[in-house]
Amino acid sequence: MSTVVKYFYRGENTDLIVFTASEELVEDYLKNPSIGKLSEVVEVFEVFTPQDGRGAEGELGAASKAQIENEFGKGKKIEEIIDLILREGKPNSSTSSLKTKGGNAGTNGYK
């Protein structure tokens, strides 16, 4: 089983999390970003937040479109949001599995 790395972004209103395959893949992606590389780096193409909206620990759920728009503005694609979290966030911890409320949900209306 591979190790998953949690990238943590401390927002003004809501903290956000993206799961990646490894820090090394993120570093390679950031040197030469492309959508093809992003899909290799991200384990789940979704943005998560803790139940209370703050911190990097605890039960996670999919961040709502409103939470994401409050942090980054309207009209951004999920790829742009994940890119921003990888650029401005920090690796938080490694885990061997993804434990989120409701499992792996859809794309929060972002396509």
VEXDREN-2710 file (C-alpha; in Angstrom, 1 decimal):
% VEXDREN-2710
k/r/px/py/pz
1/MET/0.0/0.0/0.0
2/SER/1.4/3.4/-0.9
3/THR/1.8/6.3/1.5
4/VAL/-0.5/9.3/0.9
5/VAL/0.7/12.8/1.8
6/LYS/-1.8/15.4/3.0
7/TYR/-1.2/18.9/1.7
8/PHE/-2.7/21.5/4.2
9/TYR/-3.8/25.0/3.2
10/ARG/-4.7/27.4/6.0
11/GLY/-7.5/29.6/4.7
12/GLU/-9.0/32.8/6.0
13/ASN/-12.3/31.1/6.7
14/THR/-11.8/27.4/6.0
15/ASP/-8.7/25.1/6.0
16/LEU/-8.4/22.9/3.0
17/ILE/-6.7/19.6/2.3
18/VAL/-5.6/17.7/-0.8
19/PHE/-4.2/14.2/-0.8
20/THR/-1.1/13.5/-3.0
21/ALA/0.9/10.4/-3.9
22/SER/4.2/11.9/-2.5
23/GLU/6.1/15.1/-1.7
24/GLU/8.6/14.3/-4.5
25/LEU/5.8/14.1/-7.1
26/VAL/4.4/17.5/-5.9
27/GLU/7.9/19.1/-6.1
28/ASP/8.3/17.7/-9.7
29/TYR/4.9/19.0/-10.6
30/LEU/5.6/22.5/-9.2
31/LYS/8.8/22.8/-11.3
32/ASN/6.9/22.1/-14.5
33/PRO/3.1/22.2/-13.9
34/SER/0.7/20.5/-16.4
35/ILE/-2.7/19.0/-16.1
36/GLY/-1.3/15.6/-17.0
37/LYS/1.2/15.8/-14.2
38/LEU/-1.4/17.0/-11.8
39/SER/-3.5/13.9/-12.3
40/GLU/-0.4/11.8/-11.5
41/VAL/0.3/13.8/-8.3
42/VAL/-3.2/13.9/-6.7
43/GLU/-4.6/10.8/-5.2
44/VAL/-8.2/12.0/-5.2
45/PHE/-9.2/14.9/-7.4
46/GLU/-11.2/16.6/-4.6
47/VAL/-10.6/19.2/-1.9
48/PHE/-11.4/18.3/1.7
49/THR/-11.9/20.2/4.9
50/PRO/-12.2/19.1/8.6
51/GLN/-15.7/18.9/10.0
52/ASP/-15.3/22.2/11.9
53/GLY/-13.5/23.9/9.0
54/ARG/-10.2/24.4/10.9
55/GLY/-7.0/22.3/11.3
56/ALA/-5.6/19.4/9.5
57/GLU/-6.8/16.6/11.7
58/GLY/-10.1/14.9/12.5
59/GLU/-12.8/13.6/10.3
60/LEU/-12.7/15.1/6.8
61/GLY/-15.5/15.8/4.4
62/ALA/-15.6/17.2/0.9
63/ALA/-15.2/21.0/0.9
64/SER/-18.3/22.7/-0.5
65/LYS/-18.3/24.8/-3.5
66/ALA/-19.1/27.8/-1.3
67/GLN/-16.2/27.1/1.0
68/ILE/-13.8/26.9/-1.9
69/GLU/-15.2/30.1/-3.5
70/ASN/-14.9/32.0/-0.2
71/GLU/-11.2/31.2/-0.1
72/PHE/-10.3/31.5/-3.8
73/GLY/-13.1/33.4/-5.5
74/LYS/-15.7/32.3/-8.0
75/GLY/-15.1/30.8/-11.4
76/LYS/-12.0/28.7/-10.7
77/LYS/-11.8/25.1/-11.9
78/ILE/-10.9/22.3/-9.5
79/GLU/-7.5/21.9/-11.2
80/GLU/-6.7/25.6/-10.4
81/ILE/-7.8/25.2/-6.8
82/ILE/-5.7/22.0/-6.3
83/ASP/-2.7/23.8/-7.9
84/LEU/-3.1/26.7/-5.5
85/ILE/-3.3/24.4/-2.5
86/LEU/-0.1/22.6/-3.6
87/ARG/1.7/25.9/-4.2
88/GLU/0.6/27.7/-1.0
89/GLY/-0.1/24.8/1.3
90/LYS/2.4/22.6/3.2
91/PRO/2.7/18.8/3.5
92/ASN/1.1/17.9/6.8
93/SER/1.4/14.2/7.3
94/SER/1.5/10.8/5.7
95/THR/-1.1/8.1/5.9
96/SER/-1.5/4.7/4.4
97/SER/-5.2/5.3/3.5
98/LEU/-7.8/8.0/2.9
99/LYS/-10.4/8.1/5.7
100/THR/-13.0/10.7/4.9
101/LYS/-16.6/11.1/5.8
102/GLY/-18.7/9.5/3.1
103/GLY/-15.8/8.0/1.3
104/ASN/-14.6/9.4/-2.0
105/ALA/-17.3/11.7/-3.1
106/GLY/-17.8/13.4/-6.4
107/THR/-16.4/16.7/-7.6
108/ASN/-18.4/19.2/-5.6
109/GLY/-19.9/20.6/-8.8
110/TYR/-16.5/21.3/-10.3
111/LYS/-15.9/19.8/-13.7
END
